């Protein structure tokens, strides 16, 4: 197969490089992990045949994530939320309304988040070498310690050092391939990234935690793992499958964390078998999702009754009108959807938690110019979709979080905090709280001033 033309989709102000190959009956979007370079990959004997085989069954859509490969370089590393925006921009550019997603390594976390957030655009999900969280926690023994992760970063940065050390670093990821194949991967990583960009990517990956999202994935899901994967523990595949409804696990004999050559073709065969089965079962038929992952925002004015009595009815109506105009302006700016207004309180939803936080922060700052204080609360969770609005326990949790907020404070649940890795948003712990009508204790965080 000839190297296809590389094209560019605009995602905000950033150009995302993408390629489309094949003309199968359905679309397959590949979300890679780590570092890629679209054109160099076609020159890699261990990788090109896998792309050719995938292109024989589907219209294969691939792209270099921002900051890597042929896409625009950016400062820092993109968040999972931003990478979802990039994936949608590429899908829109090629006219793909619905696709199967194949997420590899850290690309699996973004694919999981995408499938839960945009089920109307996701027909099926395949993840390989997936980890829902990077770092160890009391309830998550498979993650790395700070010391272990620091060693991984130091090792991977050797890719930009002497070639002998670069080969050792790559072998830790791909297994014991021949030197020629290892050198091809070294070249791809060197040309597709830089020491600073790779370090920033590791910084973002360190904060990944999509565990709370797993039960919200409602599309057919296949979890692949290599039997020789020394990066991701075997138990993690079972952990993920136990939390995604209906997901199943397939182990690819002989494959490492990444796969090349004949092993890559074995992986492709499993993907082909699964995705083709979903297609033949009518999985691409459009249906309105009845559940979706969303971030809900609640705001209300502090001391509104006393303030209304102080200024009088007419002045209060004018002040309330300006308050409403400001919030609606910010909702448009940050792509929020206004769902309800009750007196001086707003209820809105967002498809990304970082956008929701920034909107809430802008609102709390903006209303001070009106002489008002608002409190804001946010939660991300699986919501029921009813007549274009969202409901369910996640909405109740968001409302309860807002009630815990102090004047001028933006208060979020731990789920929101976990999902904005790499965003630069800082938090201060507020301890735990019992939310009325919601089981258990909830850890809450204040959004720190920028």
N, C-alpha and C positions, 0 to 999 in steps of 0.2 A: 504493500500500500504506500502510495506517495504521501509525503508529509503534507497534511492539510493546511490550508491558509489559517493563520492566526488572526482573529478579529478582536474588537474591543467593545465592551459594554460600559456605559457610564453608570457608576454607583455613587451618587452624590457628586463630588468633585474628583473622584478617583477612577482611573481607567483600569478595567479588569480584563485581562487577556483570556480569551476562550477559544476552543476549537469544537467543531461538530463533525462527527464521522458516522457513516452508516445511515441507512434509511429504513430501519425496522419499523414495525407497527406501533411501537411505544417508545417513550423517552427514558433514558437512564442517566442520571446526574451523578458523576463521580466527585466525591468530596475527599480530597487527599489529606493526609497528615503531613506534618513537618514541612519539607521544602520540595517544590517541584519546578520543572521548567518544561513547558509544553512541547517545544520543538526538540530539545535534547532527548526527551524520553523516547521519541520515535527512532532515535539512532542507537538506542540501548537494546542489544539483542535479547536481553532477559526480560524486557518489558513490552516492546512493541507487539509481539505476537498476542499477548493478552488483550491489548487494546483492539487489535484486529478482530479477535474472536468476539469481544463484546460488541463491536461495531457490526458484526454479522447478524446479531439478534435484535438490536435496538438502534435507535438514534442516540449515540453516545455523546454526552455533553461534558466537557472537561474544562477546568479553568485553573489558573494560578491564583491563589489567594493574594489579596493585596499585600504588598511588601515583599513578595517572592516572585521568582521566575520572571515572566515578561510583563507582569502587572506593575502598576506604579509603585515606587518605593514610598513608604510612609514612615513617620516617626513612631516609635513604639511598636506594639503588636496589636492587631485588630481583636476586638472582643468577639465572642460567639455571636452576639446580637448583630454586630456589624457584618460579620461573615454571612449571616443569614440574609442580610440586605443585599450583599454581593451576589449570593446564589439566586435570589429572586430577580436581580437586575439582569443576570445572564439568561435566566429562563425567559424573562420578558423579551429580551433582545432576539432570541431564537424562536419565539412564539410557542413556548412550551407551557401549556396550562396545567398539566399534571404529569408527574414523573415518578419513577422509582428512584430512591436515593441509595447510593453505596458509599458509606463513610468508613474510612480507614484510619486507625489509630486515633489521634486527637480529632480527626475529621468525623469520627463516629459520634463524639459528644455533640458537635454542631448538628449532625444529621438527626440525632435523637430530639434535640431541641426544636429543629425545623419541623419534624413530623408531628410533634405535639402542638406546635404553634400554628402551623398551616396544614391541617389535615386535608383541606380541600385541594391542595397542590401536591400532596404526597400519596401515591397509590400503594407503595410498598417500601419497606426499609430493610437494607442489608447493612450490618456493621461487622467489621473485622478488626481483631486486635484492639477491642474497645475497652476503655476504662471510664467509668462515670465520675470518678474523683481521682485526683492525682496523689494527694498527700494522706498520710495515715491519720486516723481519728479514733477516738475510743470505740465508736460503733462501726469502724471501717478498718480492719486490720491489714488490708491488702495494699494500702498506699505506702509511699516512701517517707522516711524520716527526713528532717532538714539536712542531715549530713549526707544521706544517700542521694538526695536530689542534687545537692551541691556537687557531688562527685560526678553525677551524670552530666551536668552542665559543663563541668571542667573537661570531661572526656569528649563531649560532642564538639566543643570549641577547638579540639585538636584537628578537626576537619580542615581548618584553615592554617594548620602548621605543616611541618615536614610530611611528605607523602606517606612515609612508613607509619607515622602516628595516625594520619588521617585514615589509612586503611584499617587500622585497629579499631578506631571509633566506629567506622561504618560496619565492620564485621559484627560488632555488638548489636546492631540493629537488624542486619539482613542474614546473618549466619555465615558459614564458612564457604563462600563462593570463590571461584578462581580469581586471581589478581586482576584479569582483564575486566571482569564484571564488577569487581569492587572499585576499580579505577573509574569506571563509567559512573557509578553512583557518587563517588567523591567529586568528580567533575560537575555533575548535576547540582550537588549541594553548594559547591563553590560558586558556580555561575548563577545559581538561583537565589543566593542569599549573601550575607556578609556576617562577620563576627558580631557586630552590634545588633543586626536584625535577628540573628539566631538566638542571641542572649535574651532579647526582648520577647521572642516567641516562647522561650522556656519560662520566662517570667509570667506570661499569660497562662501557659499550660499548667503551671504550678497551682493556679487558683481554680482550675476547673472543678466543678461539683454540680452535676446534673442529676443526682440521685432522686431528688424530689420530683423530677419531671418524668421518670420512667413509667409510673402508672398511667400517665396522661397520653402515652403513645397508644393509639387505637387503630393502627394500620397493620397489615400482615408484616411480621418481622422475622428475619433470619439472623442468627448470631453465629459468625464464623470465628474459629480460633485455630492457630497452627499448633500442632502437637509439640513442636520444638520451640515455641515462643518462650523466651527467657525474660521478656520485658513485662508482659502482662500475665499475672498468675491465672492458672486454669480455673480456679474457683470463681473468678470474676464473670466468666461467661454464664455460669449457672446463676450467679447473683443477679445479673441483668435479666436473664430469661424468667426468673421467678417474679420479677416486678413488672415486666411488660406483658400485658394480657395476650395469651396465645403464642408468644414467641417460642422459637425452638432453636436448639444449638446443634451445630455440625462441626466436628473436628476434622481439619484437613491434615492428613498424615504427612509428616515430613516437613511441613511449612514452618518457617520461623515467624518473627513479628511482622516482617515484610517477606514477600515471596517473589521469586524471579524464575524465568525459564519454565520448565515443565511444572514446577510447583505452582507458579502463577496461573497456568492453564487449568490446573485442578481447582483452584479457587474460582476461576471464571465458570467452570462447568457447574459448580454448586450454585453460583449466582444465576446462571442461565436456567437451571432446573427450577429454582424457586420463583424467579421473576416471571418466567414464561407461564408457570402454573397460575400465578396471580392474574396475569393477563387473560389467560384462557377461561378463568373463572369469573371474568367480568369486573376485575378489580379497578379498571380504569373508568368504568361508568361513573359519571358525576353524580354525587349525592350530597345534599347539604349536611355537613357534620353537625351532630347534636351535642358534641363536647369539644372544647378547644382549650389550649393553655393560654391564659391571659394574665396580665397584671392589672389589678383593680386599684383605683385611687379614690379616696374619700377625703373631702375637705369641708371644713365649716368654720364660720367666723367665731372667734372667741368673744364672749360677753356681748353677743348681738342684741339681746333683749335690753340690757342696760344702756347700750349705745343708742338704740332706737328711741328709748325714752328720753335720753339726753338731748338728741338733736331734733326730735319731732318727726312726725310721720312723713311729711313731704320731703324733708332733707334726707331722711333714711331711705326713702324710695329711690332718690337720685343716687345716693351713695351705693345702694345695693345694685342698681343698674350698672354703675361703673365697675363694681366688683365682678359682676357677671360678664361684662364685656372683656375685662382683663383675663379672666379664666378661660373664656371661649377662644380668645386670641392665642393664648398659650397652648391650648389643646390642639388647635390647628397647626401651630408651629412644631409641636412634638408628636404629631400624628396620633393624638388621642381621640377617642370616640365618646362624646357626651351621651350618657345613658339616662340620667335622671337629675332633676334639681328639686330639692325640697327646702323651701324657704331660702336660707343662705348656704345650704349644703349642696355640694356637687358630687356626683358619682360618675366616674369615667373609666374606660378600659384602654389598654395599650397592648400592642403585640411585642413589646420589648421592655424589660424592667429598667434598663438604663435610661431610656427615653422618658419613662414614667417618673423616675426620680428627678431627672433634670427639669421636667415640667413642674413637679411639685415644688422644687426648690425655687424655680422662677416665680411661681405663684406666691409663695410665702414672702419672697423679697419684694415683689411688685405691689402687693396690697399694702405694704407699709407706707408707700407714698400716698395712699388713700387714708392713712390714719387708722388702718385696721390691722388686726392680727388674725391669722388663720392657723389651724392645726391640720396636719395632713398625715394620712396613714396609707400604706401600700402593702399588698400581698400578691404573690404569684401562685396560681394554682389552676387545676382543671375546673373549668366552668361549663355549666349547661348553657347551650345556645337556644334561646326561645324568642322567636319573632325579631331576630336581629339584635337582641340584648343578651346579656349573660347573667346567670344566677347560680345558685348552689352554695355549698359550704364555703368555697373559696371566697365568695363575695361576703358572706357573713364574717369570715375571719378578717378580711380587709376593713370592714366597718368597725370591728372590735379593736383592731390595731389603732385605727384613727382615734378612737375614744381614749386610748392610753397616751396619745400625744399631748405634749405641753404646748402652750402658746408659741407660735412661730416655729415649731418643730416639725421636721419630716421624719416620721417613724416607720420603720420597715420590719417585716418578718425576716427570719434567718434565710428563708428560701429566696427572697429578693436579693439579699446580700450575696448569697452563693452564686447567683446567676449573672452577676455583673463583673466577673473576673476580668481584670485588665482594663477596666473602664476609667481608672483613675479616681473613681468616687471613693471617698474615705468614710469610715463609719466609727462610731463610738458605741461600745456595748452599753445597753440600758438594763441588762439583767433579764430575768424571766418574769412572765406574768401569766396569770390565769385569765383567759378570755371568756367572757360570759357566754355560756351555751356551747362552748367548744372544748372537747376533751383535752386533758393534759396541760402541761406548761409550755409556753411559747417564748423562745429567746428573741428579744427585740433589739433593734439597733437604731441609733440616731444617725442621720446623714450629717456628716461634719461640714462645716462651712468651707467653701472652696477657697 
